[in-house]
Amino acid sequence: MDDKPVLPLPSWAKLGRTWVTYAPTIGINKDGKTLFKMTEDGTRTTKIDDKVLTDVEPLLDGKEETETSRFVPTPASLSLTFLGIPQYYDQTNILNFERYVGMRFSNFSIRSLGDLVDNGVITVKNGHGSPSADTRNGTIPYVKVSDLRAGMVNFNPTNMVPPCVAQRFWHGDESGLSPWSIVTPSRASKNIGKPSMLLPGQEQAVFTKETLIMNTTDKANFDNFYLGWALDLDVVRRQWARVVFMQTNREDLGARYREILIIVPNTREDGEKVSNHYREYYRTIAQSRSIFIKARALQNR
């Protein structure tokens, strides 16, 4: 059998490395038409907005990296360890996070969520499941990703399931949830990475499987309020854009949440000091909510 001809490598290629550009535009808009650059006042120009081209031209001139392109290691055999999604290799938000921490939190350390899970500092689990629409005629709240808004878990009275359905998804009589848990969507729209806090009295609910529920353990020198505060920092929330990929018409997170970096205090006192406003905010809301629910129950007797 004749050997197949081998194409010569282009001059810019690097053995064992793949060049990736994560530039946001390529000169074509979502309708397949030419994308033109806009001025600051919103006027369309005649210049094509093709930032990929501005990455390719330096590459051909021998420059290995730009602000939106770089070479990444290629595994010996293509497998699940190599993700062919350009945005995954964009380090901008990680570098911004590290710069922010270095300037403002010198007495804190940087840890990934995966590292904290592996060392038993926090727990992360998915929600219970998704009851079918014809079972939503009961008294137990079913929480969808759209119910996690503005840092709160909002019960929708049109999505309530009977206790027997809830217990089937709980695999027991109780939900297994606890007050002050941090909840974020894991597969939905752009809500991923926006933490919400479960208040006391909201534990008995069925959460869609497309959520992540996080809690600290006895090994942590910080509490759930600190964890919520740390996840809610803008420089942390921006990291999620790198690990959320598109799957048909939905965002698929998978286990890549483990790569999100947060800051961890060296002492409990340091953690409580920076997150105290977060703690007081949710405790005040919980207290007001309890008073409101009791008063409402009395007037409806």
Sequence and secondary structure as in RCSB ss.txt:
>XXXX:A:sequence
MDDKPVLPLPSWAKLGRTWVTYAPTIGINKDGKTLFKMTEDGTRTTKIDDKVLTDVEPLLDGKEETETSRFVPTP
ASLSLTFLGIPQYYDQTNILNFERYVGMRFSNFSIRSLGDLVDNGVITVKNGHGSPSADTRNGTIPYVKVSDLRA
GMVNFNPTNMVPPCVAQRFWHGDESGLSPWSIVTPSRASKNIGKPSMLLPGQEQAVFTKETLIMNTTDKANFDNF
YLGWALDLDVVRRQWARVVFMQTNREDLGARYREILIIVPNTREDGEKVSNHYREYYRTIAQSRSIFIKARALQN
R
>XXXX:A:secstr
          TT  TTEEEEE  S  SB TTSSB EEE TTS EEEEE  HHHHHHHHHHTT   BTTEEEEE  
SS STTS   GGGG  HHHHHHHHHHHHH TTEEEEEHHHHHHTTSEEEEE      GGG  SSEEEE GGGEET
TEE   TTSEE HHHHHHHHTSSS    TT EEEESSSSTTTT  EE  TT  S EE TTEEEEEE TT SS HH
HHHHHHHSHHHHTTHHHH EEETTEEE TTGGGG EEEEESSHHHHHHHHHHHHHHHHHHHHHHHHHHHHHHHHT
 
